[in-house]
C-alpha cells in the first residue's frame, strides 16, 4: 500500500512523508504540484 502511494506521488512530481508531530497513530502527508491553466479571455 504505502510503496504504491510513494511511487505514485513521486511519479506526479510530489513528495510523501510521515508527520512527526502526529501522536495518535501514523499520518502520512503528501504534496502534489498543480499546473493551473489561466482561463482564456
ABEGO torsion letter per residue (X at the ends): XAAAAAAAAAAAGBBBBBBAABABEBBBBBBBBBBBBBBBX
